[in-house]
């Protein structure tokens, strides 16, 4: 059944998902704040800043007027940076004309509050103005989805019917969606893997080998799981697509902004220099601070996250924090 979907956010991931929806026969209108970016999508069906080699379908339209974008929408997809979620949600409430399914495909925690994105959306969009909130997450680079590389991700909701709705909305021959009822686990894995990707990139930048890369991903998954379980997640979620799957793709690919940031840190560049040259949000930087604070609050041991926090926020040397981690007290791998 054809649906009208409003996509809030005109970055690479929003564009790739919008294209997928168009190809599945749905009507899509994208909303963005950047007038030049919106005009480029409207006039040329491109976004050369983010996906330079892709021409999007003519049916994929964009506007800077949110009321126009969400008019008569059956579903509204948030694909904006975490720090913009609350403000965009407040703006949305003022222009809603339907009671849509709210979907989000962003990854991170809100600074200061440490709220997950679905918690922010639930706070800002009254329950009588939405059917449900569904999380869409998993190992998925926009650059690959846009050219139809095979991709599998997860739609998570406590309400199975709406998880299935989103599954049907997006699934096709190159884009497969599974369902999950563990919203906490899916959102936590999605956010925390960006921290480990910073570390994996730094290891590469330092010139360390595959042993070190395997170590940081494996032990990184252990501490992601520890914090997720402390927050109420199902530990099995972290060996699934939104956990281990997303961790692998983000820790091993040049498409990952977090990996590239870590790589440059390992090569000796300053964080300010890296972020000014990146051109896009690096969610792992702010997520590291949130996770570090959450770990202290919940008394969860997260040595990799702590080490990356020290590099990012205390200006400690990468070599030094790695050495300190390796000299920690010996323990059993099964300690949880």
C-alpha positions as CSV (number, residue, x, y, z in Angstrom):
1,X,0.0,0.0,0.0
2,X,1.4,3.4,-1.0
3,X,2.3,5.6,1.9
4,X,3.2,9.3,2.2
5,X,6.5,9.7,4.1
6,X,8.1,12.9,5.2
7,X,11.9,12.7,5.7
8,X,13.2,15.3,8.1
9,X,16.9,15.8,7.2
10,X,18.6,16.1,3.8
11,X,21.9,14.5,4.6
12,X,23.3,11.4,3.0
13,X,21.4,8.9,5.2
14,X,18.1,10.7,4.8
15,X,18.6,10.8,1.0
16,X,19.5,7.2,0.8
17,X,16.4,6.2,2.8
18,X,14.2,8.6,0.9
19,X,15.4,7.0,-2.4
20,X,14.6,3.5,-1.0
21,X,11.1,4.6,-0.1
22,X,10.5,6.1,-3.6
23,X,11.7,2.9,-5.2
24,X,9.3,1.0,-3.1
25,X,6.4,3.0,-4.6
26,X,5.8,5.5,-1.7
27,X,5.5,9.2,-1.9
28,X,8.3,11.1,-0.2
29,X,8.9,14.7,0.6
30,X,12.2,15.7,2.3
31,X,12.6,18.7,4.6
32,X,15.8,20.5,5.3
33,X,16.9,23.9,6.6
34,X,19.7,24.5,4.1
35,X,18.1,26.4,1.2
36,X,20.9,25.7,-1.2
37,X,20.9,22.0,-0.4
38,X,17.1,21.8,-0.8
39,X,17.3,23.7,-4.1
40,X,19.9,21.3,-5.4
41,X,17.8,18.3,-4.7
42,X,14.7,20.0,-6.3
43,X,16.4,21.2,-9.4
44,X,19.2,18.7,-10.1
45,X,18.2,15.7,-7.9
46,X,21.6,15.5,-6.4
47,X,23.5,16.3,-3.3
48,X,27.1,16.6,-4.4
49,X,28.4,17.5,-0.9
50,X,27.4,14.2,0.6
51,X,26.7,11.7,-2.3
52,X,28.5,13.2,-5.2
53,X,28.0,10.4,-7.7
54,X,24.3,9.8,-7.2
55,X,21.3,11.2,-9.1
56,X,18.1,10.7,-7.2
57,X,14.7,9.9,-8.6
58,X,12.7,13.0,-9.8
59,X,9.9,11.9,-7.6
60,X,12.1,12.6,-4.5
61,X,11.2,16.2,-3.7
62,X,12.5,18.6,-1.0
63,X,11.3,21.7,0.8
64,X,12.4,24.1,3.5
65,X,8.7,24.3,4.7
66,X,8.1,21.6,7.3
67,X,4.3,22.1,7.1
68,X,4.3,21.3,3.4
69,X,6.6,18.3,3.9
70,X,4.5,16.6,6.6
71,X,1.0,17.4,5.2
72,X,-1.0,14.2,5.0
73,X,2.0,12.1,6.1
74,X,1.4,8.5,7.1
75,X,4.9,8.3,8.6
76,X,7.6,10.8,9.5
77,X,11.2,9.8,9.4
78,X,13.8,11.8,11.5
79,X,17.3,11.7,10.1
80,X,18.8,14.7,11.7
81,X,21.8,14.9,14.1
82,X,21.1,14.0,17.7
83,X,21.6,17.5,19.0
84,X,18.8,18.7,16.6
85,X,16.2,16.1,17.5
86,X,14.4,18.0,20.3
87,X,14.2,21.2,18.4
88,X,13.0,19.6,15.2
89,X,10.4,17.6,17.1
90,X,9.0,20.7,18.7
91,X,8.8,22.4,15.3
92,X,7.0,19.3,14.0
93,X,4.3,19.3,16.7
94,X,3.2,22.8,15.6
95,X,2.5,21.7,12.0
96,X,1.2,18.2,12.3
97,X,-2.1,17.5,10.4
98,X,-2.1,13.8,10.8
99,X,-1.3,11.2,13.5
100,X,1.7,9.5,11.9
101,X,4.1,6.7,12.8
102,X,7.3,8.4,13.9
103,X,10.5,6.7,12.8
104,X,14.0,7.7,13.6
105,X,17.3,6.6,12.0
106,X,19.7,8.8,14.0
107,X,22.3,7.5,16.4
108,X,23.4,9.0,19.7
109,X,22.5,10.3,23.2
110,X,21.4,13.8,24.1
111,X,24.0,15.8,25.9
112,X,23.4,16.5,29.6
113,X,20.2,14.5,29.8
114,X,21.8,11.3,28.3
115,X,18.3,10.5,26.8
116,X,18.0,8.1,23.9
117,X,16.4,9.6,20.8
118,X,13.1,7.7,21.2
119,X,12.9,9.2,24.7
120,X,13.3,12.7,23.4
121,X,10.7,12.1,20.7
122,X,8.3,10.7,23.3
123,X,8.7,13.8,25.4
124,X,8.3,16.3,22.7
125,X,5.5,14.7,20.5
126,X,2.4,14.0,22.6
127,X,1.0,10.5,22.4
128,X,-2.2,11.7,20.8
129,X,-0.2,13.1,17.9
130,X,1.6,9.9,17.0
131,X,0.8,6.3,16.5
132,X,4.2,4.9,17.6
133,X,7.9,5.6,17.7
134,X,10.0,3.1,15.8
135,X,13.8,2.9,15.7
136,X,15.5,2.1,12.3
137,X,19.1,1.1,12.8
138,X,21.9,-1.3,11.8
139,X,25.0,-1.7,9.7
140,X,24.3,0.7,6.8
141,X,26.4,3.2,5.0
142,X,24.4,5.7,3.0
143,X,27.0,5.5,0.2
144,X,26.3,1.8,-0.3
145,X,22.5,1.9,0.2
146,X,22.3,4.6,-2.4
147,X,23.9,2.3,-5.0
148,X,21.8,-0.7,-4.0
149,X,24.5,-2.7,-2.1
150,X,22.9,-5.4,-0.1
151,X,22.0,-4.1,3.4
152,X,20.2,-5.5,6.4
153,X,19.0,-3.5,9.4
154,X,16.5,-3.5,12.3
155,X,13.2,-1.8,13.0
156,X,12.6,-1.8,16.7
157,X,9.4,-1.0,18.7
158,X,7.6,-2.5,21.7
159,X,4.6,-2.6,19.4
160,X,5.3,-5.4,17.0
161,X,2.6,-4.2,14.5
162,X,4.5,-0.9,14.0
163,X,7.8,-2.6,13.7
164,X,6.3,-4.7,11.0
165,X,4.8,-1.6,9.3
166,X,8.3,-0.1,9.1
167,X,9.7,-3.4,7.9
168,X,7.3,-3.5,5.0
169,X,7.8,0.2,4.3
170,X,11.5,-0.2,3.6
171,X,12.1,-3.8,2.6
172,X,13.0,-4.7,-1.0
173,X,15.5,-6.7,-3.0
174,X,18.6,-4.9,-1.7
175,X,17.4,-3.6,1.6
176,X,16.2,-6.1,4.2
177,X,14.6,-5.1,7.5
178,X,14.3,-7.3,10.6
179,X,12.1,-6.5,13.6
180,X,13.1,-6.3,17.3
181,X,11.2,-5.3,20.4
182,X,14.3,-4.2,22.3
183,X,14.3,-0.4,21.7
184,X,16.8,0.3,24.4
185,X,19.3,-2.2,23.1
186,X,19.0,-1.2,19.5
187,X,19.4,2.5,20.3
188,X,22.3,1.9,22.7
189,X,24.2,-0.3,20.3
190,X,23.7,2.3,17.5
191,X,25.1,5.1,19.7
192,X,28.0,3.4,21.4
193,X,29.5,1.7,18.4
194,X,30.6,5.2,17.2
195,X,32.8,5.4,20.3
196,X,34.6,2.2,19.5
197,X,34.9,3.2,15.8
198,X,36.9,6.3,17.0
199,X,39.3,3.9,18.8
200,X,39.5,1.5,15.8
201,X,40.3,4.4,13.6
202,X,43.0,5.6,16.0
203,X,44.6,2.1,16.0
204,X,44.8,2.2,12.2
205,X,46.2,5.7,12.3
206,X,48.9,4.6,14.7
207,X,49.9,1.8,12.3
208,X,48.9,-1.1,14.7
209,X,47.9,-4.4,13.2
210,X,44.9,-6.7,12.9
211,X,45.4,-8.1,16.4
212,X,44.8,-4.7,17.9
213,X,41.8,-4.1,15.7
214,X,40.2,-7.4,16.7
215,X,40.8,-6.6,20.3
216,X,39.2,-3.2,20.4
217,X,36.1,-4.4,18.5
218,X,35.7,-7.5,20.8
219,X,36.3,-5.8,24.1
220,X,34.4,-2.8,22.8
221,X,31.3,-5.0,22.3
222,X,31.7,-6.3,25.8
223,X,31.5,-2.8,27.3
224,X,28.7,-1.7,25.0
225,X,26.8,-4.7,26.3
226,X,27.6,-3.9,29.9
227,X,26.2,-0.4,29.7
228,X,23.3,-1.5,27.6
229,X,22.2,-4.2,30.1
230,X,22.6,-1.7,32.9
231,X,20.2,0.6,31.0
232,X,17.6,-2.3,30.6
233,X,18.6,-3.8,27.3
234,X,18.5,-7.5,26.3
235,X,22.1,-8.7,26.0
236,X,21.2,-10.8,22.9
237,X,20.5,-7.6,21.0
238,X,24.2,-6.7,21.0
239,X,25.1,-9.8,18.9
240,X,22.6,-8.7,16.3
241,X,22.5,-6.3,13.5
242,X,22.2,-3.1,15.6
243,X,25.0,-4.3,17.9
244,X,27.8,-6.4,16.5
245,X,26.7,-5.8,12.9
246,X,26.8,-2.0,13.2
247,X,30.0,-2.2,15.2
248,X,31.8,-4.2,12.4
249,X,30.8,-1.9,9.6
250,X,31.6,1.3,11.5
251,X,35.0,0.1,12.8
252,X,36.2,-1.2,9.5
253,X,35.1,1.2,6.8
254,X,36.4,4.5,5.3
255,X,32.8,5.5,4.9
256,X,32.6,5.9,8.7
257,X,33.1,9.5,9.8
258,X,33.9,8.2,13.3
259,X,36.6,5.8,12.0
260,X,38.1,8.6,9.8
261,X,38.2,10.9,12.8
262,X,40.0,8.3,14.9
263,X,42.4,7.5,12.1
264,X,43.4,11.2,11.9
265,X,43.7,11.4,15.7
266,X,46.1,8.4,15.6
267,X,48.1,10.2,13.0
268,X,48.6,13.2,15.3
269,X,46.0,15.7,14.1
270,X,44.1,17.7,16.7
271,X,40.4,17.1,17.2
272,X,39.5,20.7,16.3
273,X,41.4,20.4,13.1
274,X,39.7,17.2,12.2
275,X,36.2,18.3,12.9
276,X,36.6,21.6,11.0
277,X,37.6,19.6,7.9
278,X,35.0,16.8,8.2
279,X,32.0,18.8,7.0
280,X,29.5,16.6,8.8
281,X,28.6,15.7,12.4
282,X,30.8,13.1,14.1
283,X,28.3,11.7,16.5
284,X,30.9,9.6,18.4
285,X,32.6,12.6,19.8
286,X,29.6,13.8,21.8
287,X,28.4,10.3,22.5
288,X,31.8,9.5,24.2
289,X,31.1,12.2,26.7
290,X,27.5,11.0,27.4
291,X,28.6,7.3,27.7
292,X,31.5,8.2,30.0
293,X,29.1,10.1,32.3
294,X,26.5,7.4,32.1
295,X,29.1,4.7,33.0
296,X,30.0,6.6,36.1
297,X,26.4,7.2,37.0
298,X,25.5,3.5,36.6
299,X,28.9,2.2,37.9
300,X,29.7,0.3,34.7
301,X,33.3,-0.3,33.8
302,X,34.1,1.0,30.3
303,X,37.9,1.3,29.9
304,X,37.9,1.8,26.2
305,X,35.3,4.6,26.4
306,X,37.2,6.1,29.3
307,X,40.4,6.1,27.3
308,X,38.8,7.7,24.3
309,X,37.2,10.3,26.5
310,X,40.6,11.1,27.9
311,X,42.0,11.7,24.4
312,X,39.0,13.8,23.2
313,X,38.3,15.8,26.4
314,X,41.5,15.7,28.4
315,X,44.0,16.0,25.6
316,X,45.8,12.9,26.6
317,X,48.2,11.2,24.2
318,X,46.8,8.2,22.3
319,X,49.9,6.1,22.9
320,X,49.7,6.9,26.6
321,X,46.1,5.8,27.1
322,X,46.6,2.6,25.1
323,X,49.6,1.7,27.3
324,X,47.6,2.4,30.4
325,X,44.8,0.2,29.2
326,X,47.1,-2.7,28.4
327,X,48.6,-2.5,32.0
328,X,45.3,-2.7,33.8
329,X,44.8,-5.5,36.3
330,X,44.4,-8.9,34.7
331,X,40.9,-10.5,34.8
332,X,38.7,-13.2,33.3
333,X,37.2,-12.6,29.9
334,X,33.9,-13.7,31.3
335,X,33.7,-11.0,34.0
336,X,30.6,-8.9,33.3
